[in-house]
């Protein structure tokens, strides 16, 4: 038996914006959403620039939990839309 999936909304957390309303105009304008990495990140990576999601509530999260918090925030937005 095949499972069916229904997509009921959109959610987004990215360097372009913390939701669809913030990110859409920047993406449509072709705006670069990359920023210079802080020194603490650069010492472990070869990259100098990245698309970092900046948010006060993420600053206190452990690095391992950051991706989970971003996914939950995007899921919450999708369910609310």
C-alpha positions, -999 to +999 in steps of 0.1 A: +000+000+000+013+034-009+013+063+016+000+096+005+013+129+017-006+162+018+015+194+019-006+220+038+017+250+041+052+264+037+078+270+063+112+287+060+141+296+082+171+308+062+197+334+059+173+353+036+147+356+064+131+339+094+099+333+075+084+334+040+073+370+043+108+381+052+127+359+027+105+362-004+114+398-014+151+393-008+151+361-029+130+376-057+154+406-058+183+383-062+199+396-030+230+378-017+222+364+017+257+353+026+277+369+053+313+367+066+317+339+092+328+348+127+363+337+137+350+309+159+335+292+129+363+300+105+390+282+125+371+249+118+361+255+081+378+265+049+348+288+040+349+325+048+312+332+039+280+313+046+243+317+048+238+319+086+204+321+102+208+349+128+183+349+156+186+358+193+168+326+204+193+304+185+223+320+201+219+301+234+212+267+217+239+241+215+253+235+180+238+200+180+203+214+187+204+243+162+193+222+132+164+208+152+152+243+163+154+255+128+133+226+115+107+230+143+104+267+135+099+260+098+073+233+106+054+256+129+052+283+102+040+257+077+013+245+100+002+281+107+000+290+070 
